Amino acid sequence: MRKPLLILLTVVLMMYLYPLSIVPLLLLRREWPGFREELGRAAVAIGLSIPLYVAKVALGISGWSETLGITPLKVSPVAWWGVYLTFTALQTLAVYHIYLVSRGLGRTARIGGVLMLAAVPLHLLSLTVYFALTWLGLLLLLIGMERGGDGNDIRRAAQHS
């Protein structure tokens, strides 16, 4: 029961309070030895992207800028896009490692992982598409976990074949 809750918390925090998503991800890594490497790499990608997330807020790229009443810094378009695209690449890398976990949990979870992975770069086009795909992907990942177990049986079978 704890793993689905930690996945839910990780993905929801990635969407709304990105820097905090590293906490449930690290807890999930400790609790799920079969996927320790993938979850650790996702945590590293998030950790590396946190300074860029702060820069996004300062530059007015993040919705948090307006919410917090921060006046965006004026920078060149190259710097603006550099921060935005580098952050997006690291976020995509983090979600890719979550997708690698979903592959070990059955077809439904894998489809959910693909949707979440596709959602990250698509947020450049539409935040509505990003949120819809991420929520749908999360739902499918959780359903797949429920159906496919915790992934340990799949890992053991792969190691013995």
N, C-alpha and C positions, 0 to 999 in steps of 0.2 A: 504493500500500500504506500510505502514511503517513496519509492522510486517514481511512480506516476506523479505524485505531488511535487517532487523536486524537479521533474521535467516540466510540469506545468508552470511552476514558479520561475524556472530558468527562462523559458520562452516568453512568458508574460513580462518579466523584467527586461528581457532583451528588447521588447517592443516599446515599453513605456519608461523604464528607469534603467537604461542599458548598463551603466557601471555596476549596479548592484547585482546583475545577473551572474557575476563571477562567484558569488557566495553559494547559491544552491548548486551551481555547477561543480564547485570543489567538493561540496558535501556528497553530491551524486557520484563523483569520481571515487571517493573513499568508500561509499556503500556498494558500488557496482564493480568489483574487481575484473570481471570479464571485459569491461569496456574502459578500463582505467587509462589506457594510452590515448584513445580517441577523445575522451572527456578532458584529459589533461591538455591535449593540444588545442581543444576548443577554448579552454580557460586561458592558455597562453595568448591565443589570438585576441581574446577579449581584453586581457591585461595590456597587451601592446596597443590596442585601439582606444583605451580610456583617455589618454592625453588628446587624441584626435577628437574624441567626443566632446571634451571640454572646449577644444578649439571650435568645433561646430557650433556650440552654444554661443561662444564669444563672437563668432562671425555671423550669427543670425541664421544659420543653416538649420538648426534644430528648432522644433516647436517650443522647446523650453525657453528659448530666448525671449519670446513674447510673453510667455506665462510668467517669467521671472522679472520682466520689465527691463531687460538688458538691451542697451543700444548697441546694435551690431558694429563691430570694428570695420573700418574701410580698408580693404586690401585689394590687390590686383586680382583680376579674374583667374590668373594662373594659380595664385596661392589659394583662392577660394575653391576652385575645382580640384586642386591638389589635395587639400584637406578632405574634401567631400569624397573623392574617388578612392583615396587611400583608406579612409575609414570604411567605406563600402566594401573594399576588397578584403580587409581584415574581418569585417563582420561576416562576409560570405564564407571566408575560411573557417570561422568559428561554427557557422551553421553547417558547413560541409562535414565537419567532424561529428556533429550531431546526426547528420544524415548517415554517416558511416555506422553509427550505433543503430539507427533505424533499420538498416539493411539486415542486421542480425535478429530482427524481431518479427519477421514475416512480411508478406506482401503488402498488407494494409498499412503497416507502420512505414515500410519503405516508400510507398506512395506519399504518405504524409511528409516524410523527410524530403522527398523531391519537391513537393509543393513549397515547403518552407525555404528550401534552397533557391528555388526559382523566384520566390517573393523578394528576396533581398535586392538583387539588381533591378527588379521591376519597380521598386519604390522610386527610382529615378523618373519613371513615367507617371505613376499614380500611387498616392498613399492609400487610396481605397483598395486598389488591387493588392498592394502589399499587406494590408491588414486582413483582407478577406482570405488570401492564400495562406498567410501565416496561421490564422485561427483554424482554417479548415485542415491545414497540415498538422497542426498540434492535435486536433481532434482525432484525425486518422492515426497519428502516432500513438496516442493514448489507447485507442481502440485496438490497434495492433499489439500493443503491450499486453492488454487484457487477454487477447486471443492467443498470442504467441508466447506468453510467459515472460520471463526476465532475460531471455537471450542466452542463459548459461547452457541449456540443453543444445541449442544450435551451435554454440562455440565448441562444446565437447564433441559433438558429432563431426564437426569440421576437422578437429584435431585428430580424431581417430580414423578418418578416411584416407 
